[in-house]
């Protein structure tokens, strides 16, 4: 009898209620929806299981915030709830991805003007040839993402969403969609703020070289223009590099303000 009672007690301890399993599944789907877009420095270069492991780790970290809800009554309702959870995760992940894309857009604006679009290197995130400035911008934004503590803010945003939206309660509203679009427009604003000083300097360099070529027609400005512009762009980029963290943090605060507004609706 003693062994039977001990065995039954062990089985009772190992039995997980269906509500806990359902809460785990809903939170995991929500996290997986975001980690599709969260800008990791390794991107696609690392193993594909990395995102799943990170989603699982964040899911268990949010265990105190897991919603208490009964499983759905039908398979159709289960599918609807899963789609709703994935939509919320994708919305948060898409908003967070705007932060790193702002620096990539700025680098794309500079690449052609500064002459760096002609040089390419292997992009560690896609294993394909990409512009030098694009690769540097992607790696820098990925490192700033963790250096500024945005990874903790992502987990905190999910904690807010679990408090506000139980499983299946989220629906993409018109206001949330408009807020995401306005936040996405900030990508081009930040990119232009990064690139505009260097583009202006490139314009002044072109005018100066054109005047020199006009004054002395024997000077071969065509062969000197590209190296001069690349050196000037590199010097200017090094000079304004100190403002990148401030621009990154400022836009990140704007993005997470939008995320907070979306999950608090």
C-alpha angles and dihedrals in degrees: 000000000000092000092047092053091047091050091049091048090051091050090050090053093048094047111103116205116243091238091060092049090048092050090050091051094049094049091045092053090049091051094046090053090058099042090061088072105025106117106242116182092232094048111171094344094084127063115296090232090068094082091048091051092049091048090051091048092051090046092056090043088059093051093119089057097047110131120246107229138141120245116266121270096234142021092249091057089048091054091049091051092048091051090049092051092047091049092054092048092047091049092054093042093048091051091050092049090060089071096064093037090061091067092043091054091051091051091049090054091052100043098075097037094049095042096245093117088080092061119066138180137185111286106224092209097055104015088232133116112275136166116279094239092048092055092047091049093050094049092044093050091048092052092045089051090066097030092059093046097246090141089067091049090054090056090046091052089055090050088055091048092051090053093048105035122041117199112305095006099106120096126172104247128195091251092053092049092050091049091052090050092050090048090050090053087060088067091071093043093054092042090052091049089055096045103034098078092051093043089052090051090049089054091051090048091052091050091049093049091047091052091049090051090049093050095047114024092188092069111096099222094170093069093043099043099074098048091043093051093047092051093046091048092049092049093048092046090053090049096052094039090098092066095055095086090050092050090045094049093045094052090043090056089051092049095049089046087058091046090051090050092049096050092043095055 
